[in-house]
Amino acid sequence: MSAMELVESVLTATKYIVDMLVGFAIARRLGIRVPSQLFTATVVPLILIVAMLAAPAFTREALGVILTSFVYAILPMASSALAALALTRGRLTGETARPSHGFAASVIVALLAGFALGAAGLPAPTWLIDPLLLLLVFLAGLELGSHRELRFDLGLATLPLASLAGSLAASLALYPLTGVTPAVAAGMGWYTFTGPYLYTASGDPRLAAIGFLANLIREQIAIIIVPLAAHRIPLAAAVALGGVTTMDTTLPIYVATYGPRGALAAATHGAILTLLVPILVPLVYTLLH
């Protein structure tokens, strides 16, 4: 990864962090509360667009690539969740999680519709992605700022490190069996970075496809599982499942299901991983190849 790409990654993370802080400051000043329907209206079109973009890759790639991608999504996710639980030992909690079946149904419909539209060859309106991300991060800032009782603690900073360590441990265990670089799992759900980087580093389209699909699948599984099973999943484990996406695309899910404390944990987790992933993916790939 070039110095310019690293700078761009840091600037992207900074943009979202500043966006959230602006929303936070406005809510603290004006006492604004965000209707849950507004989060749904923001995230559903975003999921639709991402699914449209992913559809050609799912339909074009061989079954083996897709199965490998699922393995490199599910096992690192599970390992991340276990590592997060071991680190926090139940100390990191949100509100009593409330199932959000209406929100989950909207997400699943958007996901399926996006795959159908993308498979049909319709172009995705990619120009909407960044404005939608900025909007939902801003809304999350408003939500955080409206709850004055929130307090930051050390567990929020160490959670992403445990999540990342768990993901890497699972991928290192798989490496001798599959030959697929653990750099795939180091992507932590950031498919738009991991897939393209692995192609430029290796020139191998199969590896690039696995890097893209595994991280995309991680995001989509989190989108589906967290709202459906929130009342059964502790906050730390649920946040770890989402990887880097907990700062943006999956953030509204944590707001809706775990309350403001969940939003703070998710945003911190995703922000730290956003800074680490562009460094660790190239480092892991270089060290093992």
Sequence and secondary structure as in RCSB ss.txt:
>XXXX:A:sequence
MSAMELVESVLTATKYIVDMLVGFAIARRLGIRVPSQLFTATVVPLILIVAMLAAPAFTREALGVILTSFVYAIL
PMASSALAALALTRGRLTGETARPSHGFAASVIVALLAGFALGAAGLPAPTWLIDPLLLLLVFLAGLELGSHREL
RFDLGLATLPLASLAGSLAASLALYPLTGVTPAVAAGMGWYTFTGPYLYTASGDPRLAAIGFLANLIREQIAIII
VPLAAHRIPLAAAVALGGVTTMDTTLPIYVATYGPRGALAAATHGAILTLLVPILVPLVYTLLH
>XXXX:A:secstr
  HHHHHHHHHHHHHHHHHHHHHHHHHHHH     HHHHHHHHHHHHHHHHHHHHHHHHHS HHHHHHHHHHHHH
HHHHHHHHHHHHHTT    S     HHHHHHHHHHHHHHHHHHHTT    GGGHHHHHHHHHHHHHHHHHT TT 
   HHHHHHHHHHHHHHHHHHHHHHHHH   THHHHTTT HHHHHHHHHHHH  HHHHHHHHHHHHHHHHHHHHH
HHHHGGGS HHHHHHHHGGGGGTTTHHHHHHHHHHHHHHHHHHHHHHHHHHHHHHHHHHHHHH 
